[in-house]
Amino acid sequence: MSEAPEFSRPVGLESIGAEPQTMDFAASADERRALARRFDLTAVDALESRTRLTRTGETVRATGSITAHVVQSCVVTGDPVATTLSKPFDLHFVPDDRRVVADGDSDDADDEGVELGEGDCETLFYSGDAIDLGEAAAQTMALALNPFPRGADAQAALREAGVLSEEDTGPFAALKALKVKAGD
């Protein structure tokens, strides 16, 4: 049995109907510290979500946005890089038993792989009688993070270490060098 996520906000399916309902929630200080550890961040100073829920049969649609204030480490210097994230989402929660069909793992499926459509990456699976909006918000935040954050001193540190910039190595760098050599 798996542990509950650090930022769990379960919503019972019986409480979600066809009429839209809005839910606002925010991570506590303890939840933010746990999320920072999980996603290897220096800090998560805030994580808030505004979600609108509707249900059609067993499928729950959650639309809204997350806002987060995070601190990452610069990939070059290790200095803190503070970032504000604001990310909209449009998620579809479907029962876990439909995963077999979505993943193409049925008995007659071949081993060629599964072709994902545009909306397939926005599908989350649930089991039981609840969906977890907190975990969905945490995953949305993680996907919005800059995978290579750079601080203000990153370029200077790279130059000092002898790493060439894109302008120095890009397709026009050779032309620039010829121009300089020609004395123009």
CORNORUR-V551108 format. One record per residue. RES is the residue in three letters. D_FIRST is the distance of its C-alpha to the first C-alpha in whole Angstrom. Layout:
res d_first
RES D_FIRST
RES D_FIRST
//
This chain:
res d_first
MET 0
SER 4
GLU 7
ALA 9
PRO 12
GLU 15
PHE 18
SER 16
ARG 18
PRO 17
VAL 20
GLY 20
LEU 21
GLU 24
SER 25
ILE 26
GLY 29
ALA 32
GLU 34
PRO 33
GLN 31
THR 31
MET 28
ASP 29
PHE 26
ALA 26
ALA 24
SER 25
ALA 26
ASP 23
GLU 21
ARG 24
ARG 23
ALA 20
LEU 20
ALA 23
ARG 22
ARG 19
PHE 22
ASP 24
LEU 27
THR 29
ALA 29
VAL 27
ASP 30
ALA 29
LEU 27
GLU 28
SER 27
ARG 30
THR 28
ARG 30
LEU 28
THR 29
ARG 28
THR 29
GLY 27
GLU 24
THR 24
VAL 24
ARG 27
ALA 26
THR 29
GLY 30
SER 30
ILE 29
THR 31
ALA 30
HIS 32
VAL 30
VAL 32
GLN 31
SER 33
CYS 36
VAL 36
VAL 39
THR 40
GLY 37
ASP 38
PRO 36
VAL 36
ALA 36
THR 35
THR 35
LEU 32
SER 33
LYS 31
PRO 31
PHE 29
ASP 29
LEU 25
HIS 24
PHE 21
VAL 21
PRO 18
ASP 16
ASP 18
ARG 21
ARG 19
VAL 20
VAL 24
ALA 24
ASP 22
GLY 25
ASP 23
SER 25
ASP 27
ASP 30
ALA 29
ASP 30
ASP 29
GLU 31
GLY 28
VAL 28
GLU 30
LEU 29
GLY 31
GLU 32
GLY 29
ASP 26
CYS 25
GLU 25
THR 22
LEU 19
PHE 17
TYR 15
SER 13
GLY 14
ASP 17
ALA 16
ILE 17
ASP 16
LEU 20
GLY 19
GLU 17
ALA 20
ALA 22
ALA 21
GLN 20
THR 24
MET 25
ALA 24
LEU 26
ALA 29
LEU 29
ASN 32
PRO 31
PHE 34
PRO 35
ARG 39
GLY 40
ALA 44
ASP 45
ALA 43
GLN 46
ALA 49
ALA 46
LEU 46
ARG 50
GLU 50
ALA 48
GLY 50
VAL 48
LEU 50
SER 49
GLU 48
GLU 52
ASP 53
THR 51
GLY 51
PRO 53
PHE 56
ALA 56
ALA 59
LEU 61
LYS 61
ALA 62
LEU 65
LYS 66
VAL 66
LYS 68
ALA 70
GLY 71
ASP 70
//
